[in-house]
Amino acid sequence: MPKKIKPTEAELEILQVLWTYGPSTVRFVNEKLKTGRDVGYTTTLKVMQIMTEKNMLRREKNSRTHIYEAIVEEKETKNLLIDKFISTLFNGSTSGMVLQALGNKKCSAEELNKIRNLIDDIESSQKSEPHE
């Protein structure tokens, strides 16, 4: 994803539906969005058309119904956004963001185990890297 593409909140919601369910019609995306908030079909259609113009989505026109597919990668997009978020809100401090997030919301035992495993993996990889 080119660095200049910064999805809006509405675009991120649409991307999340497409990343989760794969190529979909506007109607399907709109139905999924409506479970969280009231959004009209024409609004969803217009945002998806704009996203296609921005090269965030691809539209398949072969069938009677147009199918849209995300062409921006989920991991790359999330990494770009989280880097900007950390840089802007936490002066580049990843630990500051993590501590804030953990302090604001109670984690389940499963989430805490995932966090511990991630920390263990990071520590293991740092130990195996050659020092300069």
Backbone as CSV, one residue per row, in Angstrom:
resi,resn,N_x,N_y,N_z,CA_x,CA_y,CA_z,C_x,C_y,C_z
1,MET,0.850,-1.183,0.000,0.000,0.000,0.000,0.886,1.233,0.000
2,PRO,0.693,2.132,-0.965,1.475,3.357,-0.955,1.251,4.118,0.335
3,LYS,2.321,4.744,0.849,2.240,5.419,2.145,1.232,6.559,2.151
4,LYS,0.931,7.150,0.979,0.015,8.281,0.971,-1.448,7.861,1.136
5,ILE,-1.752,6.560,1.024,-3.119,6.106,1.228,-3.348,5.919,2.722
6,LYS,-4.243,6.746,3.253,-4.587,6.665,4.670,-6.100,6.498,4.744
7,PRO,-6.575,5.272,4.967,-8.017,5.046,4.978,-8.721,5.844,6.066
8,THR,-9.895,6.355,5.707,-10.744,7.034,6.686,-11.389,5.968,7.582
9,GLU,-12.088,6.412,8.607,-12.773,5.471,9.497,-13.786,4.627,8.717
10,ALA,-14.556,5.267,7.848,-15.554,4.543,7.050,-14.877,3.548,6.111
11,GLU,-13.763,3.954,5.508,-13.027,3.060,4.617,-12.460,1.867,5.384
12,LEU,-11.964,2.114,6.594,-11.432,1.015,7.414,-12.528,0.012,7.773
13,GLU,-13.727,0.500,8.057,-14.832,-0.413,8.357,-15.130,-1.308,7.154
14,ILE,-15.132,-0.734,5.969,-15.381,-1.512,4.744,-14.242,-2.498,4.512
15,LEU,-13.013,-2.044,4.670,-11.866,-2.944,4.515,-11.949,-4.111,5.484
16,GLN,-12.345,-3.830,6.725,-12.433,-4.901,7.724,-13.438,-5.959,7.293
17,VAL,-14.560,-5.549,6.730,-15.555,-6.512,6.232,-14.943,-7.337,5.099
18,LEU,-14.281,-6.676,4.158,-13.705,-7.388,3.018,-12.552,-8.295,3.436
19,TRP,-11.732,-7.869,4.393,-10.650,-8.721,4.886,-11.217,-9.945,5.604
20,THR,-12.317,-9.761,6.300,-12.913,-10.861,7.061,-13.651,-11.852,6.163
21,TYR,-14.443,-11.348,5.224,-15.327,-12.200,4.429,-14.873,-12.424,2.994
22,GLY,-13.864,-11.672,2.543,-13.406,-11.818,1.163,-14.249,-10.993,0.209
23,PRO,-14.036,-11.178,-1.094,-14.763,-10.400,-2.099,-16.274,-10.449,-1.859
24,SER,-16.914,-9.275,-1.931,-18.323,-9.162,-1.551,-19.039,-8.101,-2.375
25,THR,-20.362,-8.202,-2.361,-21.190,-7.177,-3.003,-21.341,-5.985,-2.057
26,VAL,-21.770,-4.875,-2.609,-22.040,-3.684,-1.794,-23.138,-4.002,-0.779
27,ARG,-24.147,-4.728,-1.216,-25.266,-5.065,-0.327,-24.773,-5.860,0.885
28,PHE,-23.892,-6.853,0.640,-23.354,-7.662,1.744,-22.555,-6.784,2.705
29,VAL,-21.675,-5.947,2.165,-20.854,-5.060,3.006,-21.762,-4.143,3.809
30,ASN,-22.784,-3.581,3.160,-23.699,-2.679,3.838,-24.441,-3.382,4.973
31,GLU,-24.865,-4.607,4.751,-25.561,-5.362,5.806,-24.647,-5.590,7.005
32,LYS,-23.381,-5.897,6.758,-22.426,-6.096,7.853,-22.176,-4.791,8.605
33,LEU,-22.072,-3.684,7.875,-21.855,-2.385,8.516,-23.061,-1.985,9.364
34,LYS,-24.266,-2.332,8.902,-25.489,-1.947,9.606,-25.639,-2.647,10.948
35,THR,-24.884,-3.700,11.193,-24.967,-4.353,12.501,-24.345,-3.466,13.586
36,GLY,-23.452,-2.556,13.176,-22.800,-1.672,14.136,-23.381,-0.272,14.200
37,ARG,-23.948,0.183,13.088,-24.498,1.538,13.049,-25.424,1.669,11.848
38,ASP,-26.204,2.730,11.819,-27.134,2.948,10.720,-26.388,3.585,9.548
39,VAL,-26.263,2.848,8.464,-25.585,3.363,7.274,-26.392,2.947,6.048
40,GLY,-26.611,3.900,5.151,-27.419,3.642,3.968,-26.633,2.937,2.869
41,TYR,-27.352,2.205,2.039,-26.751,1.481,0.921,-26.004,2.439,-0.009
42,THR,-26.629,3.568,-0.354,-25.985,4.485,-1.299,-24.707,5.087,-0.714
43,THR,-24.672,5.279,0.604,-23.459,5.778,1.256,-22.344,4.749,1.135
44,THR,-22.673,3.481,1.420,-21.678,2.409,1.304,-21.187,2.299,-0.136
45,LEU,-22.105,2.346,-1.080,-21.744,2.273,-2.497,-20.788,3.403,-2.877
46,LYS,-21.119,4.622,-2.483,-20.287,5.784,-2.832,-18.886,5.653,-2.238
47,VAL,-18.790,5.251,-0.960,-17.478,5.098,-0.324,-16.680,4.013,-1.046
48,MET,-17.336,2.916,-1.411,-16.625,1.830,-2.105,-16.181,2.264,-3.505
49,GLN,-16.970,3.095,-4.179,-16.567,3.632,-5.479,-15.338,4.532,-5.327
50,ILE,-15.340,5.367,-4.303,-14.192,6.242,-4.037,-12.959,5.395,-3.718
51,MET,-13.150,4.340,-2.923,-12.034,3.458,-2.572,-11.466,2.767,-3.814
52,THR,-12.323,2.478,-4.774,-11.872,1.879,-6.031,-11.018,2.887,-6.804
53,GLU,-11.449,4.135,-6.829,-10.683,5.199,-7.490,-9.331,5.405,-6.814
54,LYS,-9.263,5.202,-5.498,-8.017,5.363,-4.731,-7.133,4.116,-4.794
55,ASN,-7.562,3.112,-5.569,-6.838,1.846,-5.688,-6.735,1.085,-4.367
56,MET,-7.778,1.183,-3.559,-7.859,0.401,-2.335,-8.695,-0.860,-2.555
57,LEU,-9.632,-0.765,-3.520,-10.503,-1.882,-3.865,-10.439,-2.142,-5.364
58,ARG,-10.776,-3.362,-5.728,-10.918,-3.750,-7.137,-12.377,-4.181,-7.318
59,ARG,-12.963,-3.767,-8.449,-14.354,-4.133,-8.740,-14.382,-5.115,-9.896
60,GLU,-15.009,-6.254,-9.663,-15.184,-7.274,-10.699,-16.530,-7.027,-11.367
61,LYS,-16.499,-6.763,-12.680,-17.716,-6.379,-13.395,-18.298,-7.510,-14.237
62,ASN,-17.723,-8.701,-14.186,-18.164,-9.789,-15.061,-19.581,-10.258,-14.777
63,SER,-19.982,-10.253,-13.533,-21.332,-10.700,-13.207,-22.284,-9.504,-13.212
64,ARG,-23.576,-9.801,-13.127,-24.583,-8.749,-13.089,-24.387,-7.863,-11.855
65,THR,-24.001,-8.503,-10.760,-23.738,-7.786,-9.522,-22.239,-7.541,-9.407
66,HIS,-21.857,-6.327,-9.111,-20.437,-6.022,-8.968,-19.920,-6.580,-7.646
67,ILE,-18.754,-7.205,-7.733,-18.096,-7.763,-6.558,-16.855,-6.920,-6.286
68,TYR,-16.699,-6.493,-5.032,-15.553,-5.682,-4.637,-14.591,-6.526,-3.811
69,GLU,-13.313,-6.269,-4.018,-12.259,-6.987,-3.301,-11.211,-5.986,-2.817
70,ALA,-10.748,-6.165,-1.584,-9.685,-5.302,-1.052,-8.385,-5.627,-1.770
71,ILE,-7.689,-4.605,-2.247,-6.377,-4.833,-2.853,-5.255,-4.280,-1.988
72,VAL,-5.632,-3.638,-0.892,-4.629,-3.236,0.094,-4.535,-4.375,1.103
73,GLU,-3.325,-4.686,1.491,-3.094,-5.793,2.412,-3.464,-5.400,3.841
74,GLU,-4.123,-6.307,4.538,-4.555,-6.037,5.909,-3.371,-5.756,6.834
75,LYS,-2.390,-6.645,6.827,-1.261,-6.484,7.749,-0.490,-5.197,7.462
76,GLU,-0.227,-4.939,6.195,0.513,-3.736,5.806,-0.250,-2.464,6.198
77,THR,-1.557,-2.471,5.970,-2.387,-1.315,6.308,-2.397,-1.078,7.813
78,LYS,-2.593,-2.154,8.570,-2.618,-2.025,10.031,-1.265,-1.581,10.565
79,ASN,-0.181,-2.106,10.004,1.157,-1.693,10.438,1.383,-0.209,10.179
80,LEU,0.993,0.255,9.010,1.141,1.670,8.665,0.353,2.547,9.629
81,LEU,-0.892,2.158,9.903,-1.746,2.957,10.785,-1.262,2.922,12.232
82,ILE,-0.818,1.756,12.694,-0.356,1.670,14.082,0.943,2.444,14.261
83,ASP,1.823,2.406,13.261,3.060,3.186,13.336,2.752,4.675,13.439
84,LYS,1.808,5.140,12.628,1.426,6.555,12.670,0.776,6.895,14.012
85,PHE,-0.066,6.004,14.503,-0.746,6.182,15.786,0.266,6.288,16.927
86,ILE,1.217,5.360,16.964,2.240,5.369,18.019,3.088,6.632,17.923
87,SER,3.462,6.981,16.713,4.294,8.159,16.498,3.569,9.436,16.935
88,THR,2.305,9.553,16.550,1.543,10.761,16.819,1.093,10.874,18.273
89,LEU,0.525,9.806,18.819,-0.069,9.878,20.151,0.883,9.556,21.291
90,PHE,1.914,8.745,21.019,2.784,8.275,22.094,4.250,8.626,21.859
91,ASN,4.502,9.642,21.032,5.869,10.083,20.730,6.787,8.925,20.353
92,GLY,6.236,7.957,19.622,7.035,6.835,19.147,7.252,5.734,20.175
93,SER,6.633,5.818,21.330,6.838,4.837,22.401,5.818,3.704,22.313
94,THR,6.262,2.552,21.822,5.393,1.387,21.753,4.969,0.957,23.151
95,SER,5.918,0.968,24.087,5.580,0.550,25.447,4.549,1.492,26.065
96,GLY,4.648,2.780,25.764,3.663,3.738,26.265,2.265,3.401,25.776
97,MET,2.157,3.030,24.503,0.864,2.667,23.952,0.344,1.384,24.590
98,VAL,1.208,0.395,24.733,0.798,-0.888,25.307,0.351,-0.705,26.759
99,LEU,1.120,0.046,27.534,0.757,0.280,28.929,-0.571,1.024,29.036
100,GLN,-0.788,2.000,28.179,-2.053,2.742,28.160,-3.200,1.800,27.824
101,ALA,-3.027,0.980,26.796,-4.081,0.056,26.376,-4.396,-0.958,27.471
102,LEU,-3.361,-1.512,28.079,-3.586,-2.505,29.139,-4.221,-1.883,30.375
103,GLY,-3.917,-0.627,30.638,-4.493,0.053,31.788,-5.934,0.466,31.585
104,ASN,-6.341,0.633,30.329,-7.695,1.103,30.032,-8.732,-0.001,29.950
105,LYS,-8.308,-1.232,29.693,-9.272,-2.297,29.435,-8.816,-3.566,30.115
106,LYS,-9.745,-4.243,30.750,-9.428,-5.507,31.409,-9.223,-6.578,30.339
107,CYS,-8.118,-7.307,30.433,-7.798,-8.370,29.486,-8.287,-9.705,30.024
108,SER,-8.721,-10.563,29.125,-9.089,-11.924,29.514,-7.808,-12.720,29.750
109,ALA,-7.938,-13.870,30.389,-6.780,-14.743,30.625,-6.170,-15.169,29.291
110,GLU,-7.013,-15.421,28.303,-6.525,-15.821,26.978,-5.712,-14.690,26.331
111,GLU,-6.213,-13.467,26.442,-5.485,-12.327,25.882,-4.149,-12.133,26.590
112,LEU,-4.141,-12.258,27.910,-2.887,-12.117,28.660,-1.879,-13.199,28.263
113,ASN,-2.354,-14.419,28.042,-1.457,-15.487,27.590,-0.874,-15.182,26.216
114,LYS,-1.684,-14.648,25.319,-1.195,-14.275,23.992,-0.131,-13.183,24.102
115,ILE,-0.358,-12.220,24.993,0.601,-11.131,25.208,1.906,-11.699,25.765
116,ARG,1.803,-12.604,26.768,3.007,-13.230,27.333,3.783,-14.003,26.271
117,ASN,3.064,-14.761,25.438,3.714,-15.537,24.383,4.402,-14.626,23.374
118,LEU,3.778,-13.523,23.035,4.372,-12.565,22.106,5.643,-11.968,22.697
119,ILE,5.590,-11.597,23.970,6.774,-11.046,24.640,7.895,-12.089,24.659
120,ASP,7.545,-13.338,24.973,8.539,-14.419,24.973,9.164,-14.585,23.587
121,ASP,8.339,-14.549,22.548,8.842,-14.689,21.172,9.780,-13.539,20.812
122,ILE,9.409,-12.325,21.201,10.240,-11.152,20.905,11.575,-11.260,21.638
123,GLU,11.520,-11.642,22.909,12.763,-11.794,23.681,13.651,-12.881,23.093
124,SER,13.065,-13.982,22.673,13.838,-15.079,22.074,14.513,-14.640,20.784
125,SER,13.779,-13.919,19.946,14.361,-13.468,18.682,15.448,-12.434,18.903
126,GLN,15.311,-11.603,19.944,16.346,-10.609,20.231,17.599,-11.263,20.760
127,LYS,17.472,-12.342,21.511,18.640,-13.053,22.032,19.417,-13.745,20.930
128,SER,18.693,-14.190,19.895,19.362,-14.912,18.809,19.962,-13.995,17.745
129,GLU,19.639,-12.701,17.808,20.204,-11.745,16.837,21.639,-11.407,17.232
130,PRO,22.530,-11.294,16.234,23.923,-10.909,16.550,23.969,-9.453,17.015
131,HIS,24.817,-9.189,17.973,24.985,-7.828,18.492,26.051,-7.105,17.699
132,GLU,25.843,-5.823,17.505,26.820,-5.020,16.750,27.775,-4.321,17.674
